[in-house]
Amino acid sequence: MTAMATSPASRQPISFAFLAQVILIANSFIMLYPVVVMVLSAFKTTGEIFEHPFALPDFTQVGNFAKVLGETAMPTYFVNSIIVTGVSILLILVLGTMAGYAVARYESRTNTFILLFFLAGLMLPLKLAVIPLFILLRDLNLLDSRWSLIVTYTAIGLPSAVFIMAGFLRSLPSELEDAARIDGASEPRIMWSVMLPLARPPMAIAAIQNAVPIWNDFFFPLVFIQTDAYKTLPQGLTTFMGEYTTDWGMLFAGLTIAAAPITLLYIALSRQFIQGMTAGAVK
Amino acid sequence: MAHVSIRDVRKAFGTVSIIKGVDVDIQDGEFVILVGPSGCGKSTLLRMIAGLEDISSGDIRIGPRIVNDVPPKDRDIAMVFQSYALYPHMTVAENMAFSLKLKGVPKPEQKKRVTEAASSLGLTPLLDRYPRQLSGGQRQRVAMGRAIVRDPQVFLFDEPLSNLDAKLRVQMRAEIKELHQRLKTTTIYVTHDQIEAMTMADKIVVMHDGIVEQVGAPLELYDRPANRFVAGFIGSPAMNFIEGRLGPDGLGLPSGAVLPLDMKSQAEAGSEITYGIRPEHLQIAPAGTPGSIPATISVIEPTGSDTTLIVKAEGGNLTVVLRERCALKPGEAVALKPVPRQAHLFDAQGKRIATA
């Protein structure tokens, strides 16, 4: 009797929480494993990588990094990636927030149409339109420049940013706006001083969600950029892979450097990001 | 401080008419409460005074000027919202100083006014907190503080106590009234709670379905309701209504009983009228007493200070409030004797005819 009475109580805590932990740990391992291998291999020579793929390297051996930064165009690629990603995200956030604000907060007959127009952009894979896009950029004289990438990425990122921002801004109580209006705030001031500070979590989501694919994108630079001075990291790193031999150590060092900024950005924004994801879950 | 006048104001959303011609005069320094059931247009009227809704036709004046097309910030008003609408990312002090900051008031002056308002509301220790760290009552006070620092001509309150629990509501009610007595700023207050209206107002405006049913001091509305709607809306528990027919000896009730009417009525004999009597104006008498309403006790609700009885009579439920405790039991047959000269008569359109 006693055993029967206690067994459900003692069994229950294990079942769900424990299983969840196991799955989460396994998942983290799968996610982190390639990253760890990449960082470890960055400190090894190509020979060492093939001899002892899982061994801990000598972390003082930074030859790969020195070679990547000193003997290749890696610093140029890095700066290009920063410029392209940074400007694109800035444009996406500024334009997306303004459009989202207008769609969400002002009553107008064209609102639904505008939102649907943006949403149509979400459904459209721009890669399918790469040839017309190429011709368009050529006619605009933007081909083979950083701007070709910036305008393309901004166009790709805007729909989701407008969607996220409009959805969030709509959920803010309109009484806040009324209160600010009575307090004497102009429309731009209401947006800037009252709504935007509250909209930081969805802005972080829009930023991260766009920054990662832009930073990692290989396709559009490959198509649009020929000049070495304008190449971004993913495209530049391919030059490390030779036709016959590849310096794997150097490639991993390059990848480690390439992955660092976006990882740091994610860590910096993760608090806001998580807040945004769980917004509305708990009052 | 200012006089507010509302002249034949109308509001329609598309083809739906929300406010159907409202005239109200609010004197300088007066505390006026707009009260009515949900959907009666009281909040819309308040938002029109604030400038947050356009006026379809008519005029609203604050002081000497017509403000129909004046934006909210230039109307010299302050508003307290039902949800408080505090800026979540600003501290209490920043919330209160926001309007002053926008107006370009110098920093030291801002600080002085915020400190003054905060100390008068007991908010001084909370100035550095954020709204999310405050309780409901404290948030309510901050919302009031935000209104006070502006020193406006008119205060507008939109159901400010609806989100508070019953006990806090009673406390804040007294605080708002005390605040008004101290500042003497013209105040327009919207509520659906007739108790709030009765206890706080200098003047009550009862609204129903987009029109004003009656305007008057609280006790005037209570003692002489202009129509059946006001009679039923003001007062808690609500007034009892019995449909009857006017005969030569008095009012013939559905049960066959006849209530003698001590009045000069404009109504013709034989006409259908509604007899209204407040629960506290019915007395319990032994069953069979002449000139009374036969009834059966259904429910007894003692509250300590008085006793509410629900009785079955005249084909429906009537409410009786006794100031003393009683030894009655459910199921007991009694008679209800109206206190003379306390009943109200309404004609078939619901308009007041006389007091009986």
Chai-1 contact restraints between the chains, C-beta under 6 A:
chainA,res_idxA,chainB,res_idxB,connection_type,confidence,min_distance_angstrom,max_distance_angstrom,comment,restraint_id
A,P173,B,S83,contact,1.0,0.0,6.0,A-B,restraint_1
A,E175,B,F81,contact,1.0,0.0,6.0,A-B,restraint_2
A,E175,B,S83,contact,1.0,0.0,6.0,A-B,restraint_3
A,E175,B,A85,contact,1.0,0.0,6.0,A-B,restraint_4
A,L176,B,A85,contact,1.0,0.0,6.0,A-B,restraint_5
A,D178,B,L52,contact,1.0,0.0,6.0,A-B,restraint_6
A,A179,B,A85,contact,1.0,0.0,6.0,A-B,restraint_7
A,R181,B,P72,contact,1.0,0.0,6.0,A-B,restraint_8
A,I182,B,P72,contact,1.0,0.0,6.0,A-B,restraint_9
A,I182,B,M79,contact,1.0,0.0,6.0,A-B,restraint_10
A,D183,B,F98,contact,1.0,0.0,6.0,A-B,restraint_11
A,D183,B,S99,contact,1.0,0.0,6.0,A-B,restraint_12
A,G184,B,K73,contact,1.0,0.0,6.0,A-B,restraint_13
A,G184,B,S99,contact,1.0,0.0,6.0,A-B,restraint_14
A,G184,B,L102,contact,1.0,0.0,6.0,A-B,restraint_15
A,G184,B,K103,contact,1.0,0.0,6.0,A-B,restraint_16
A,A185,B,L102,contact,1.0,0.0,6.0,A-B,restraint_17
A,V194,B,Y87,contact,1.0,0.0,6.0,A-B,restraint_18
A,P197,B,H89,contact,1.0,0.0,6.0,A-B,restraint_19
